[in-house]
Amino acid sequence: MTITPPPTTAAELAAATPRDRERFVDLLRVASLGTVVLGHWLMAAVGTGPGGDPEVGNLLAVLPALQPLTWLLQVMPVFFLVGGFSHALSYRSLRRRAGDASPYPAFLRARLQRLLRPTAAFVVVWTAGALLVQSLTSPGPLTAATFRLVTQPLWFVGIYLAMVALTPPLLRAHERWGWGAFGALVGAAVAVDVARFGPGLPYVEFLNFAFVWLAVHQLGFLRADGRLRLPGVPAALAVGGLVSAALLVWLGPYPLSMVGMPGEKVSNMAPPTLALLCHALWLVGAVEALRVPASRLLDRPRVWRLVVAANGVAMTAFLWHLTAMLGVYGGLLALGVGLPEPATAAWWAQLPLRLMAAALLTALLVAAFRRFELPSLQRPFTPPATGGPPLAALGVSAALLGVLGLSMVGLGGLFEGRSAVLVAVPMTAPVAIGLVLAGWLLVERAGRGSAAASRLPATDVDLKVT
């Protein structure tokens, strides 16, 4: 059997794009991740403390007047909206082709292949580096902060894993109840915040990691069915969400910032709140209103090739962007360049150079590690793996716990057994790392041996622009 290799370069992928593909979704994906990266670079406030050691802070805490900017820069809901849209199309396509075989293992592998492989590579490289440094010396303040911070963006990977894993039942709920399924998740998020801020039930707030983000994901299903395009819907979401978020912040216990702030008793992000869900609604409505003019722009071949190229490395860039940023600060210290006090005139003057250096270092890291984000070739038919669906579910669950645990505990104190509490479960870095790698291998094993995967066309598996 002859297998035709799928297109892999940006030019080939752009040329192979079906005419009916909604390119605006691809733009939203890369734009949302790019905005998150830029936001992290801008918020990093690294300066020199009283003792001469570097200190890592948050610019929004230094200048609280900048916190309203988070209502524009907190765009992770847009990425999860795109995820719901893509997952709906992918699972429905696979379900039609799977016949009597379960589409679940192939769906997981197809959707997670370019998520877990670069994540596993990131974890392996950073673990090796952390072990080497901690075995040879005692990390300094900036190195210790780096070991703590570089894994924090993995929370996003964990949430996305949960969305992929729960797509089949949530899509069935959507196909049966439509807006009602979305409304049920919103109602659950409201109930959680009432129980949290009313009687103060312990741990109940963590349920909104599921209800808030899955509600946004459910909007992606509605978008896939064209329901967000109906007249008046984008405006209703944008205005209703913005007004509701503003009222909740003004009258309720919710902070102004839509990202977590050091020292705050309540964060809109961790765990997510009803205010963040309303913020997500206004963002979804606002970006949907931009669909028509943006789609005209994306019809230009050069613009589309740029979007395709950026999507091909988006996950790698996201994983490594904090490494690049902290590397820039480390390089400045190594060269003897002083770190101005954050938010001073000297600090702002240095900012463009730091941003350019971080972008350049990120590009170098992408060039080194993008191979792990490349699609793999379509394989010929193989018999279904034994226990494929349970094996796939076990794999994604292990990876989910691992990346969430690692995002909390970081890579510091590997030899001391440092731990963090994931909801109510203590988690150490070695355990989290093992779960990530084991989960990735299980998902690969379950999907590779799936009969459904062998029926999946290369365009569904490998043209991973979304």
Buried (B, 14 or more C-beta within 10 A) or exposed (E): EEEEEBBEEBEBBBEBBEEEBBBBBBBBBBBBBBBBBBBBBBBBBBBBEEEEEBBBBBBBBBEEEBBEBBBEBBBBBBBBBBBBBBBBBBBBBBBEBBEEBBBBBBBBBBBBBBBBBBBBBBBBBBBEBBEEBBEEEEBBBBBBBBBBBBBBBBBBBBBBBBBBBBBBEBBEBBEEEBEEBBEBBBEBBBBBBEBBBEEEEEEBBBBBBBBBBBBBBBBBBBBBEEBBEEEEBBEEBBBBBBEBBBEBBEEBEBBBBBBBBEEEEBBBBBBBBBBBBBBBBBBBBBBBBBBEEBEEBBEEEEBBBBBBBBBBBBBBBBBBBBBBBBBBBBEBBEEEEEBBEBBEEEBEEBBEEBBEBBBEBBBEBBEEBBEBBBBBEBEEEEEBBEEBBBBBBBBBBBBBBBBBBBBBBBBBBBEEEBBBEBEEEEBBBBBBBEBBBBBBBBBBBBBBBBBBBBBBEBBBBBBBBB
